[in-house]
Amino acid sequence: MDVTRMRDILIPHLSQIREHAFLNSEIGMVRGDHTVFSLLMRQRPPFTINDHRLGIIMSGEAEINFNLQDRHLKSGTLVYIGPGTIIYPKRLSADLRIFGIALFSNFPMPFAQGQMPSAFNGQVRDFQLPVSEEAISTAQHILDTIWQMVHAADDYHRPTVTALVAALMHHYDQLFHQQANQLTNSRSREQTIFDRFLQLVTQHCAEHHQIGYYAERMCLTERYLSTVIRQTSGTTAKDWIDRALITRIKIELRHTDKSAAQIAEEMHFANPSFFSKYFRRLTGMTPGEYK
């Protein structure tokens, strides 16, 4: 769901959403209108997000699966979606209003290489932060100023917008680490292992289909990791790997023109026949039928 796809979806409806949305090759913004999300929901999720997106849930609620985990979002929540995130919106309330920004690949990021705030450096794919009214107000003020800047002129002052984006990301980063520190003190070792496992699976399932890879990355034995994952989630580690892999395959089938043979090769299956049998066993249909 990159800028090209966003433009294809939104441009035909621009007159309807012009007051509530902004889109160019560098950034996209939505401000409190439900129409944009209704249009996106028609595109048959799940989607893969290929850029940085930061937003505020202003009102309403949503049930969304981020990277295989169901989340309930409600008013007063800050949301970050990073590159590579698999997102599956399941339910959006009619009164859902979001104020947010997407930073596309052409956007001049405000940080030198290696200086990105750690919440956005790729180690974390997504997060949702229920925060105080003061924290929401700060984020909203920054977004309001960016909104005013991009609407002031076609050739808005990019250094100012870039600096404002840096301020917004630092604000989110601070709040993320405050919550992470609190969770570290309350979470068990087993829950921490599960969270790390799921993070690795969503990142590497296309290349690595076996639990051994993840156990090695986490410096654990396969048996111990398997036991922890089952006890923590009620589901086997292999099931989580299959869920992630099938979701990525569905995205490729649904939102690209790639053939099943090409997807099979990219997803490191031995051959197209095995790929087709695997997909059918887990979904009840062939890749061609699903597409």
N, C-alpha and C positions, 0 to 999 in steps of 0.2 A: 504494500500500500504506500507507494512512493508519490512524489509530487506529480508525476505524469498521470498516474492512476487517479489521484485526488482531483486533478484538473478535469479529466474526462468525466468524472462523476458529477462535479459541482458546476462546471461552466454552463450546462444547459438550464440550470436553475438559478443562475446568478441574480437575475432580477428579483427573485423571491427571497434570496438570502443576503443580498448585498449589504444591508444594514447590520448584519450579524456575523459576517465572515469576511476574511481578507486572504488573498492567495496570490503569491508571485513565485518566482523560481527559487527564492531563498527561504521564505517563511510562509506559514499559514497560520491564521488565527480564527477562532470562533468565540463569539461572545454572547452566551446566554440564549441561544436558539436551538430548539430541538430538531428543526428540519434537517440540519446537516447530518445528524446521527441517524435519522430515519432513512435518509438517502444511503448512508453507508451500510445500514443493516440490510438493505435490499441487495447488496453485492455478494451475498452468500458467504458468511464467515465460515471457517476461521481465516485470519489474515496474518501475515508477517509484517511487522513494522520495521522499517529500514532507517529510521532517523530518531532524533531525540524529541520527545513530546512531554510538555509540562502543563498541568492544568489544575483547576480548582473545581470541585463539585459545589456549585453555588446553591442548588436546591434539588429536590427529588432524590432518587436512588437508582442503582443499577446492579445487576448481577452479571459479572464478567469473569471469565476464566483467563488468567494471565499465566502463561508458561505452565499449563497443566493444573493450576490451583485455582479453585473457585474463590472469588472475593465478592463481598457485599459492600458496595460503596454508597455513602450517603453524604448529605450536606455537611460541610466543614472538613472535607478530606482533600489533601493535596495528593496528586497522582503524577507519577513519572513512568513513562514507557520508553525504553531504550532500544537501540538497534538490535535486531534479532528476536525481539519479543513476539511470541505467538499469542494472539489475542482472539478470544471467542466471546463476543457480547451475547448474552443469553436473554436478558430482560432489561429494558430501559423504561422507567416510569414516564408517564406522559408529561410530568412536570420537571423532568430532568433538565437542568441548565448547567452548562460547563463554560468556564472562561479559561482558554488555554492557548498555547502556542506550539507549533511544530517547526523544528529547525531542520530544513532539508539539507541535502549533501552540498549544495552550493553556498550555504550560509557561512560567512567567515567566522568560525568559532573564536571566541575571545580568549583562548588559552593557548600558550605555546605547547609544543609536543611534550608530554609527560607532566604537564601542569594542570590538567583537568581535575576539578574537585573529585575526590575518590568515589563519591556516589555515582558518578557518570563515566567512570573510566573503563567500563565494560565488565567489571566483576559482578555488578548487580544489573540484572536485566530490567527489573521493574520494582516499584515500591508504592505503597499507599500509606499516607500518614494522616490519621485523625489528629488535628492540631487545635490550638487555642484560637479564639476570635482574633487576637492580636496578630498571630502568625498568618492567618488567612488575610487579614487586612493589609499586611505588608506585601504579600504576594500579589494581592489585587491591585494595590497602588502601582507596583512596578509594571504589571500587565496593562493597566490603564494608560500609563505613560507611553509604553511601546505602541499601544493601539492608536493613541493620538499622533504619535510620530509618523507611523506608516500611512496614516490617512491625511497628514498635513500636506504632502506633496508626493508626486510619482517618484521623484528622485530624493527620497528621504535621506537624512544624514546617517549613514551606516555606522560610523564610529560611535555615535550616541546610542543607537539601537543595540550595537554589539556590547557596549558597556552596561546597558540595562539588562541584557540577557545574562551577562556575567553576574550581576547583582542577584538576579532571580535564581540562578543556579547555585550561587553561594548560600542563599537563603534556604533552598531546599536541602543542600548538602548538610548544613548545620542541623536542621531539624531531623534529617535522616539519621545522623550519627547520635543525636540525643536519644532517639527511639531505639537504635541498634544497641546502645550501651545498656539501656533498661532491659531489653530482651535478653541480652547476654547474661545478665544476672538472674533471670527467671527461667531461662530455657535449660532443659536437660541436655546432656551430651548426646543422647540419642536423637533428639529433635534437631540439634545442630548438624549431626551427621546426615540426617534425612534432607535437610534444607540444602546442604552442600551437594549431596548426590543429585537432587532434582535440578539444581543449577547446572551441574555438569552434563546431565542428560539432555536438557533442552539445548545446550550449546553444541554437543558432539554426537547426538544420536544418529545423524546421517552417515557419519563415518565409522562409528563404533556401536555395534549392536549387542555386544556381550558384556556381562557384568564385570568380567575380569579387568577390562580397561579402567572402569570407574574405581574398582577396589585398589588397583595399582596407583591411580592418581591420588587416592585418598590415604595411601599407605596403610591399608587394611586388608585382611584376608577376605576372600570371596564369601566364605561361610559366615564370618562375623557381619559383614556388610549386609548380606542377604537377611540375616536374622534381625538386625536392627531395622531395616526397611519394612519388613513384614510386621514386626511388633509395633512400630511407630505409626504406620499408615494403614495396616490391615490389608495391604496389597503387596505382591511380590516385586522385587526389583526388576525382574524381566517384564512384568506387566507395565511398569512405569516406562521402561525403555520402549516397549511396543506402542504405548499410547503416544509418546513423543514422536516416534518414527511415523506412525500412521497419520498423525496430524500434519506433519511436514509433507508427507506424500499427498494428502488431500489438498493442501494449499497449492502444491505444484500442479496437480491435475486440474484444479478448479480455476486457478488464476494465471496460468501460463499456457503456451502453445506447445510445450514439450511433449514428446511422445513417451509412452510407457517405457520403451527401451532406453531412452535417454535418461529418464528419471531413475530407472533401475541402476544404470551405470553410475550416476551421480550419487546415489544413495548406497553405493558399494554392495549391491547384491551380486551374487555369482553370475546370474543370467536373467533375462526377462521372464523366462518361464517360472523360475523360483520366486521372482518378485511378484508375479501375478498370483501364484498360489498363496504366498504370504498375505497379500492384500485381501484376497478373497476369504481366507480363513478368518481374518480378524474383522472384516466388514460385511461379509455375506454377498459381495458382488465383485466383479472383475474391475480393474482400473478403467477399462473402456466404458463399462456400464456406469461407473461413478462419474466419469468425466462428462 
